[in-house]
Amino acid sequence: MTDPPHGHDGSPSVAALAIRLDGIRRDIESLTAKVDALTTTQQAHAAVIDDVAQLPHQVHQILTTLTAGEERSPAAWFWLTMTDQERRDKHSELLDWVETVLRKQYPDYLADRIRPCWPNHPEARWELAWLYQLWSAAYLADRPTQRDAADWHDRWSPGVIHRLTAVMSQCEGTCTRQPIMT
């Protein structure tokens, strides 16, 4: 590299200083662009780190939802594999729902269609347990949907009531079936 041209008094010329100043300006612009790019990358990394920090919370929410789903699993209401105590507990829960919710909130739907002897009919126990689970999902779930409630009213409830009407019609007045549950 050669020394910049000097003026009469031995100092660098104005033109030489302007050239050096322009080089410094370009270096500063280049460094500024690199700093800006690094800042953008750093912000992107910070966002990713924040997302990663949220993962445990999101996993916990998913596990909670899945675990709650297990509690409403049809397997929990599979009468054939229950112990005697589980059967009594589930029967009591179902009986409570049929009498305090279904009969009182939907009296005209039921009228004399689902008779008090329903626990003596295996079909009724299966159907009503299933209907109760769907009702619970539609009304008691953490995130119930309008569609679940609509399906319960429009599809599931009328279907169960229709099928049980045929089963219960054989019990005219007094059911001759022996109680199955204790």
C-alpha positions in Angstrom: 0.0 0.0 0.0 1.3 3.4 -0.8 1.2 6.4 1.4 -1.6 8.9 0.6 -0.4 11.9 -1.4 0.7 14.8 0.7 0.0 18.4 0.3 2.7 21.2 0.3 3.1 21.2 4.0 3.5 17.4 4.3 -0.1 16.6 5.5 -2.4 14.3 3.6 -4.4 15.9 0.9 -8.1 16.6 1.2 -8.7 14.1 -1.7 -6.8 11.4 0.1 -8.7 12.0 3.3 -12.0 11.9 1.4 -11.1 8.5 0.0 -10.1 7.2 3.4 -13.3 8.6 4.9 -15.4 7.0 2.2 -13.8 3.6 2.9 -14.5 4.0 6.6 -18.1 4.9 5.8 -18.5 1.7 3.7 -17.0 -0.3 6.5 -19.4 1.2 9.0 -22.4 0.5 6.7 -21.2 -3.1 6.2 -20.8 -3.5 10.0 -24.2 -1.9 10.6 -25.9 -4.3 8.2 -24.2 -7.3 9.9 -25.2 -6.0 13.4 -28.8 -5.6 12.1 -28.8 -9.1 10.7 -27.4 -10.4 14.0 -30.1 -8.5 15.9 -32.8 -10.1 13.7 -31.3 -13.5 14.2 -31.1 -13.0 18.0 -34.7 -11.9 18.1 -35.7 -15.0 16.1 -33.7 -17.2 18.5 -35.3 -15.5 21.5 -38.8 -16.2 20.1 -37.8 -19.9 19.6 -36.4 -20.0 23.1 -39.7 -18.6 24.4 -41.6 -21.2 22.5 -39.4 -24.0 23.9 -39.9 -22.6 27.4 -43.7 -22.9 26.8 -43.4 -26.6 25.8 -43.6 -28.0 29.3 -46.8 -26.1 30.0 -48.3 -27.2 26.6 -47.3 -30.8 27.3 -49.0 -30.6 30.7 -52.2 -29.3 29.1 -52.2 -32.1 26.6 -51.6 -34.7 29.2 -54.4 -33.2 31.4 -56.8 -33.3 28.4 -55.8 -36.9 27.6 -56.1 -38.0 31.2 -59.5 -36.3 31.5 -60.5 -38.2 28.4 -59.5 -41.5 30.0 -61.8 -40.8 32.9 -64.7 -40.5 30.4 -63.5 -43.5 28.5 -66.3 -46.0 27.7 -64.0 -48.7 29.2 -64.7 -47.1 32.6 -68.4 -48.1 32.0 -67.8 -51.7 30.7 -70.2 -53.5 33.1 -68.8 -56.9 32.3 -65.3 -56.2 33.7 -66.2 -54.2 36.7 -65.7 -55.5 40.2 -68.9 -55.7 42.4 -67.9 -52.5 44.1 -67.3 -50.6 40.9 -70.6 -51.9 39.5 -72.4 -50.6 42.6 -70.6 -47.2 42.4 -71.3 -46.8 38.7 -74.9 -48.0 39.1 -75.4 -45.4 41.9 -73.9 -42.7 39.8 -76.0 -43.6 36.8 -79.2 -43.9 38.9 -78.6 -40.5 40.3 -78.1 -39.0 36.9 -81.2 -40.7 35.4 -83.4 -39.6 38.3 -82.0 -36.1 39.0 -81.1 -34.9 35.6 -82.8 -37.0 32.9 -86.2 -37.4 34.5 -86.4 -33.9 36.0 -84.9 -31.9 33.1 -86.5 -33.9 30.3 -89.8 -35.2 31.7 -91.8 -35.0 28.5 -89.1 -36.9 26.6 -89.3 -39.8 29.0 -92.9 -39.8 30.1 -93.5 -43.5 30.7 -90.9 -44.6 28.2 -88.0 -45.3 30.6 -89.6 -47.0 33.6 -88.3 -47.3 37.1 -87.3 -50.9 36.5 -84.7 -49.8 33.9 -81.8 -51.1 36.1 -83.2 -54.6 35.7 -82.7 -54.4 31.9 -79.1 -54.8 30.7 -80.0 -52.9 27.5 -81.1 -49.9 29.6 -77.9 -50.0 31.7 -75.7 -50.0 28.6 -77.7 -47.4 26.7 -78.1 -45.0 29.6 -74.5 -45.3 30.7 -73.5 -44.4 27.2 -76.0 -41.5 27.1 -74.7 -40.3 30.4 -71.1 -40.3 29.2 -72.1 -38.3 26.1 -74.2 -35.8 28.3 -71.1 -35.4 30.6 -68.9 -34.7 27.6 -71.4 -32.2 26.2 -72.0 -30.3 29.5 -69.3 -31.1 32.0 -66.2 -31.2 29.9 -63.5 -28.5 30.2 -64.2 -27.4 26.7 -67.7 -28.4 25.8 -68.9 -27.6 22.3 -72.3 -26.6 21.0 -72.1 -29.4 18.5 -71.8 -32.0 21.4 -74.9 -30.6 23.1 -76.8 -30.5 19.8 -75.8 -34.0 18.9 -76.9 -35.2 22.4 -80.3 -33.6 21.9 -80.8 -34.3 18.3 -79.2 -37.7 17.8 -78.1 -39.6 21.0 -81.0 -38.9 23.4 -83.9 -39.6 21.0 -82.1 -42.7 19.7 -81.7 -44.1 23.2 -85.2 -43.2 24.3 -86.6 -44.8 21.1 -84.7 -48.1 21.6 -85.5 -48.2 25.4 -89.2 -47.5 24.7 -89.3 -50.9 22.8 -87.5 -52.7 25.7 -89.6 -51.1 28.4 -92.9 -51.6 26.6 -92.8 -55.3 27.7 -92.9 -54.2 31.4 -96.6 -53.1 31.3 -97.1 -51.9 34.8 -94.9 -54.3 36.8 -91.6 -55.6 35.7 -91.1 -59.3 36.0 -87.4 -59.1 35.6 -85.3 -59.6 38.8 -83.0 -56.8 39.9 -79.6 -57.3 38.5 -77.8 -54.6 40.5 -77.5 -54.4 44.3 
